[in-house]
Every structure is written in structure tokens, then in C-alpha cells.
Amino acid sequence: MPSQPSKSLETFPNPKPERDFEIRFNCPEFTCVCPKTGQPDFATIRINYVPDQTCVELKSLKLYLWSYRDEGAFHEAVTNRILDDLVAATAPRKMTVEGDFWVRGGIGTVIVASYTQGDA
């Protein structure tokens, strides 16, 4: 059965929770829809994080990012929502999500949203 997009993020236990180490994902095929024009927006989403007790499972991350394909979202909103959802799912020590959106109208946009455990 083919995979379908999903907002569900699955996790697994961190194999080395006593050590700080960084996990980096590079997702160069992200798409969403501009809520003003209805045109597709293309981006590379970069996720860097230091896990605490859990890590995000890759297939669920792929399906989660795919779920934005037909959604209207401003660059700033979608980048921050991805960060919020990943933080809620994994409770990392630190995480940064960068949305590097393709040039549109002669302007490229990069949004960087960060989280550090314990910050308000």
C-alpha cells in the first residue's frame, strides 16, 4: 500500500541519552502553497537538533513534511509550525529549523526558528 501524507510524527528512544550529539536532516524537496497566490512554494528544510530522550523517526518525518504539499502557508508560519510540532513530539535539548525558500519575485527567503530546552 502506498504511503500517504500524515501530520503524525513518530519517535524512538534515544540510543545514547547521556551524551549530547547533533542530528541533522536536509529535506530539499519541501513544497507548500502560497496563501496569497495559490502558487507552489519550494524550499529546502534543514533540521538540526540535540535529542533528549527521543529521536524523530525518518519515514514519519518524510510523511509529515509531505503533508504540507497542498496547504497554504506563509514561509514564516510553516517554518515555525514545523519547529513547534517537532519540539512537541521529541522534547529535544535544542532544535533549529531553517526554511530556505526558492526565489520568488526576485527575493529569496530564509526563515530560522530555534528552540532551547528550558527557555520560556
N, C-alpha and C positions, 0 to 999 in steps of 0.2 A: 504494500500500500504506500503511495507517495506521501511525503511529508507535507504538512500544512503549516502556514504561519501560526504562531502562538505567542501570547503575552506571558506564558508561564516560563519562569527561569528555574531550572533545576540546579541543585548543588550536590557536592560530595565532600566528605571530611578532608580537611587539610592534612596531607601526609606528614607534615613537619611543622605543627603549630607553634613549637617553641622557638622557631627561627624566623626572622624577617627575611623574606625573599620576594622578588617582584615577578608578577605575571603580566605579560604584555600581549595584547591582541591587536591585530591590524586588519580592519574589515573594509577593503577598498571598493566594495560593490553596494554600499548603502544607498537606498533611494527612499524618498518620501515625496509628498506633493506640496507645492506652494499653495497656501490657502488663499492667496490673492488672485493668482493667475490660473491655477489648476494644472500648471505645467510640472513635470517631474523635476525634482532637485536631486542631484547626485553628490555623494560625499564619501570620503574615507573617514571611518570612525576608528579612533585609536583609544584603546582602554588599557590603562596601566594601573595595577593595584597590588597592595601587600595584603594577602589574606590573613584572617584571624583563624577562626575555627572551620570555615567552609570555603570552598572554591566553586566558581560557576562552571557548569558542565557545557562543553563546546557546542554540541548539537542544539541544546536548548537556547544558547546564545544566538546561534545562527537563525533559528526559527523565530526568536524574539525580534531580532533586527529585521528580518523579512516581514514581520507583521506591520511595519511602518510603510511598506511599499505603496499602499493606496490611501494613506492617511494624510490629511492636510495638517501641516505643522510648520511654524516658523523655525528657523535654524536654532535660535536661542532656546526655544521651548523644547524641541526634540532632544537636543544635547543634554539639557538639564533633566529631562524626564528619564532618559537612559541612565544617567548617573543615579537619580533617586531610586529607580527600580532595581538597579544592581546593588546599591547600598542596602536597600530593604531585604533583598534576597540573600546577601552574603555577609553583611555586617563586617566589612573589611577594616583593617587598621588604617589604610589610606587608599584613595582611589582618585584617578583623574580620567575624565572622558573628554576627548578632543574631537570635535566635528569639523573636518576640513572640507568645506563645500566648494564645488566647482564654480568657476567664474560665471556670473550671470549679469548682464548689463555692464560688463567691463569691471566688475568688482568681485573678487574672491572673498569668502568669509571663513574665518576660523573662530570657533567657539571653544573655550576651555573651561570646564566646570570641575571643581575639586572638592573632595571631602577628606577630613581627617577625624578619626575616631576621637570622641571627647570634645570636639568643637561644638559650640551651640549652633 
